[in-house]
Amino acid sequence: ARDDDGWTPLHVAAYENNAATAEGLLQAKADPNAETTKTVGKQRQRGERTEWTWRYDAGSRPLDLFRYSARGRYDADVRKVLEQYGATHNSAVDNKPR
């Protein structure tokens, strides 16, 4: 399953740092290196220049979307779970998380 931007449930679990959900999805054969299909983010104008305040590039893999959850929402580190299942970074993406 993917949303309109190509995010899978595993991308969301990585973004939320939810290791338990990620492990369940990976045990059910989720692709640890699935790539998103669109760039999503928020831009702002700074004079004549447009800059991204946050962005996740098309081609992002779950490991590229990892961010620490707010105030220890989840104790386990989803990066370790993803790496155990063979997840890798996509060096072609240049994400700017907020």
C-alpha positions as a Markdown table, in Angstrom:
| # | Residue | x | y | z |
|---|---|---|---|---|
| 1 | Ala | 0.0 | 0.0 | 0.0 |
| 2 | Arg | 1.2 | 3.5 | -0.8 |
| 3 | Asp | -0.2 | 7.0 | -0.3 |
| 4 | Asp | -0.3 | 9.6 | -3.1 |
| 5 | Asp | 3.4 | 10.5 | -2.4 |
| 6 | Gly | 4.5 | 6.9 | -2.5 |
| 7 | Trp | 5.0 | 6.5 | 1.2 |
| 8 | Thr | 4.4 | 3.0 | 2.5 |
| 9 | Pro | 3.3 | 2.1 | 6.1 |
| 10 | Leu | 7.0 | 1.3 | 6.7 |
| 11 | His | 8.0 | 4.9 | 5.7 |
| 12 | Val | 5.5 | 6.2 | 8.2 |
| 13 | Ala | 6.8 | 3.9 | 10.9 |
| 14 | Ala | 10.4 | 5.1 | 10.3 |
| 15 | Tyr | 9.3 | 8.7 | 10.2 |
| 16 | Glu | 7.5 | 8.2 | 13.6 |
| 17 | Asn | 10.4 | 6.2 | 15.0 |
| 18 | Asn | 8.0 | 3.3 | 15.8 |
| 19 | Ala | 10.3 | 0.3 | 15.9 |
| 20 | Ala | 7.5 | -2.1 | 16.9 |
| 21 | Thr | 5.4 | -1.3 | 13.9 |
| 22 | Ala | 8.4 | -1.4 | 11.6 |
| 23 | Glu | 9.3 | -4.8 | 12.9 |
| 24 | Gly | 5.8 | -6.1 | 12.4 |
| 25 | Leu | 5.7 | -4.8 | 8.8 |
| 26 | Leu | 9.2 | -6.2 | 8.0 |
| 27 | Gln | 8.2 | -9.6 | 9.4 |
| 28 | Ala | 5.2 | -9.5 | 7.1 |
| 29 | Lys | 7.7 | -9.0 | 4.2 |
| 30 | Ala | 7.6 | -5.2 | 3.7 |
| 31 | Asp | 10.3 | -3.9 | 1.4 |
| 32 | Pro | 13.0 | -2.3 | 3.7 |
| 33 | Asn | 14.3 | -0.3 | 0.7 |
| 34 | Ala | 11.0 | 0.8 | -0.9 |
| 35 | Glu | 11.4 | 4.3 | -2.4 |
| 36 | Thr | 8.9 | 7.2 | -2.3 |
| 37 | Thr | 7.7 | 8.6 | -5.6 |
| 38 | Lys | 7.3 | 12.3 | -5.0 |
| 39 | Thr | 9.1 | 15.1 | -3.2 |
| 40 | Val | 7.0 | 16.5 | -0.4 |
| 41 | Gly | 7.7 | 19.5 | 1.8 |
| 42 | Lys | 7.1 | 23.1 | 2.7 |
| 43 | Gln | 8.6 | 26.1 | 1.0 |
| 44 | Arg | 8.8 | 29.8 | 1.9 |
| 45 | Gln | 9.9 | 32.9 | 0.1 |
| 46 | Arg | 12.9 | 34.8 | 1.3 |
| 47 | Gly | 13.1 | 37.8 | -0.9 |
| 48 | Glu | 13.3 | 36.6 | -4.5 |
| 49 | Arg | 14.5 | 33.2 | -3.4 |
| 50 | Thr | 12.3 | 30.2 | -2.6 |
| 51 | Glu | 13.8 | 27.9 | 0.1 |
| 52 | Trp | 12.6 | 24.6 | 1.6 |
| 53 | Thr | 11.9 | 24.7 | 5.3 |
| 54 | Trp | 11.5 | 20.9 | 5.2 |
| 55 | Arg | 11.6 | 18.4 | 2.4 |
| 56 | Tyr | 11.7 | 14.7 | 1.8 |
| 57 | Asp | 12.9 | 13.8 | -1.7 |
| 58 | Ala | 11.4 | 11.3 | -4.1 |
| 59 | Gly | 13.4 | 8.2 | -3.8 |
| 60 | Ser | 13.6 | 8.3 | 0.0 |
| 61 | Arg | 13.8 | 4.9 | 1.6 |
| 62 | Pro | 12.5 | 4.3 | 5.1 |
| 63 | Leu | 16.0 | 4.7 | 6.6 |
| 64 | Asp | 16.2 | 8.2 | 4.9 |
| 65 | Leu | 13.0 | 9.3 | 6.7 |
| 66 | Phe | 14.0 | 8.3 | 10.3 |
| 67 | Arg | 13.8 | 11.1 | 12.8 |
| 68 | Tyr | 13.7 | 11.1 | 16.6 |
| 69 | Ser | 10.2 | 11.1 | 18.0 |
| 70 | Ala | 9.1 | 13.9 | 20.2 |
| 71 | Arg | 9.8 | 13.4 | 23.9 |
| 72 | Gly | 10.6 | 9.8 | 23.8 |
| 73 | Arg | 7.3 | 8.7 | 22.3 |
| 74 | Tyr | 8.9 | 5.4 | 21.4 |
| 75 | Asp | 11.8 | 4.0 | 23.3 |
| 76 | Ala | 13.3 | 1.7 | 20.7 |
| 77 | Asp | 15.3 | 3.0 | 17.8 |
| 78 | Val | 13.7 | 2.1 | 14.4 |
| 79 | Arg | 17.1 | 2.5 | 12.7 |
| 80 | Lys | 18.4 | -0.7 | 14.3 |
| 81 | Val | 15.3 | -2.6 | 13.3 |
| 82 | Leu | 15.5 | -1.4 | 9.7 |
| 83 | Glu | 19.2 | -2.2 | 9.4 |
| 84 | Gln | 18.6 | -5.7 | 10.8 |
| 85 | Tyr | 16.3 | -6.3 | 7.8 |
| 86 | Gly | 18.8 | -4.9 | 5.2 |
| 87 | Ala | 17.6 | -1.3 | 4.9 |
| 88 | Thr | 20.1 | 1.1 | 3.3 |
| 89 | His | 20.2 | 4.8 | 2.7 |
| 90 | Asn | 19.7 | 6.3 | -0.8 |
| 91 | Ser | 22.7 | 8.6 | -1.2 |
| 92 | Ala | 20.9 | 10.4 | -4.1 |
| 93 | Val | 18.4 | 12.1 | -1.7 |
| 94 | Asp | 19.0 | 15.3 | 0.1 |
| 95 | Asn | 16.3 | 15.4 | 2.8 |
| 96 | Lys | 15.9 | 18.4 | 5.1 |
| 97 | Pro | 13.7 | 17.3 | 8.0 |
| 98 | Arg | 12.3 | 19.9 | 10.4 |
